[in-house]
Amino acid sequence: MELEFARLQKLNELQAAIGYKFKDTELLNTALTHTSYVKGDGNGSVHNERLEFLGDAVLELCVSEKLYKEYPELNEGVMTRVRSLSVCEGALHKSAVGFGLGNYLLLSHGEEHSGGRSKPSILADAMEAVIGAVFLDGGMGEAKRLVLYAVESHIERAVRNVNTKDYKTLLQEYVQKQHQGNVTYNLIEASGPDHQRVFTLQAVIAGEPKGIGSGGSKQEAGQKAAKATLEGLGLL
């Protein structure tokens, strides 16, 4: 499908922002096409979910390579945590905002009116899709350049903070990256006298019970439950 002149002009703006000129501009247009647009007003357009899938893999590979080559002091578990923090929804959302991706999205009228251009999940997914599109159009070298341009500051910040982040925050960021929603903590038991209570909490992800922790406060028990869950996921 041939793109209209006005759309091409818009896409040229974005290409200047990301520092890459597409040979096949349709790939970039697809990367910016939300599923709601195809279902609503797209007239047969292709949405960006497949490019998002590809971009996610390219993103993780590029970040993994950087961590392996530039941070030899980090072990596998720490590298996994740093990568999760660097490519989580929050980090990708910030990168997308920096490039102004929201201005170039194709959305349904309904999604547009509900604030879709600024939704973190939509923008983060679009960022991954653009990375996938650059990979297909220009190869791994160009994709890696864009990835580092987009998330290098997040990587550096994650390396500095990875050992100071609390376990509940680490778990929530990982779950968000996996698009599994929020982590909740269920009180399993509260025992002992009032002056020496012991609380036992269990972390729950997408309705599935995970790690259990006990402590003298619900906060402490939640932290231990989150740590147990991270250990069970192989992230500690």
Secondary structure, DSSP 8 states (H G I E B T S, - for coil): ----HHHHHHHHHHHHHHT---SSHHHHHHHTB-HHHHHHT-TT---SHHHHHHHHHHHHHHHHHHHHHH-TT--HHHHHHHHHHHSSHHHHHHHHHHHTGGGG-B--HHHHHTTGGG-HHHHHHHHHHHHHHHHHHH-HHHHHHHHHHHHHHHHHHHHHHTTTS-HHHHHHHHHHHTT---EEEEEEEEES-GGG-EEEEEEEETTEEEEEEEESSHHHHHHHHHHHHHHHTT--
